[in-house]
Amino acid sequence: MNRDSLDTPTDDLRAMADGILYINRGEPGRLRPLVRAVRDIVEYAAPLVDERIGRGGSDFITVLAEGERRGVFTRHQVLVNTGLLLFASRTIAKGDRLRWIMAAANRDPRVLADPDIFDIGRQPNPHLSFGSGIHYCLGATLARIEGQEVLRGLAERFRRFELVRDPPEYQPSLQFPSVKSLPVRWPA
Ligand code: HEM
């Protein structure tokens, strides 16, 4: 970001928020300003977190920084959440576009018991991975059958297999967490 052209921290934040909101734009080339804004906001948040580590206090950034000090959060988690908070909670005006994060809904402890645990037999399982309402995923049944056949085939062919890398490496994503690859090995 060219900070010389910006007068106040509010201008900085506004510019960064506008950059992040490129995520919603349907235009080609939207990734460049988005990536730049994410980098700028992380750069902006880093000293705010640094000065709060070990300082004590109850403001939200201090709580996150304390989590990092205790090993609960990584530096990356603290910075992206601090960044998010710096421009969140805006007024929602009529006609504004909203983005909902299904991955977060699936971790709601008021709806799913132990939401952070992968439990393949979870019952009931009111997850939102295929969306909801009029735009509910058209391919949900096909996707379920495919998943069922893949998992059944693997279980029938290999008595046991294990992750080569645990935890696996994830794609950076705001919307759908997914693994870059999932190499497994099984005993000969
Ligand atoms: C595990 C695999 C899949 C997941 C997690 C998934 C997830 C989703 C989600 C969350 C939506 C709703 C998006 C929204 O509300 O705007 C959606 C919509 C849709 N999905 Fe899937 N999907 C999967 C597989 C598939 C497959 C295999 C097909 C087609 C063969 C498919 C076709 C569609 C279509 C056409 C829509 C748009 C429905 C509409 O807007 O009315 N999906 N999917």
Residues whose N, C-alpha, C, O or C-beta is under 5 A from the ligand:
A	BS01	HEM	L128 S129 F130 G131 I134 H135 Y136 C137 L138 G139 A140 L142 A143
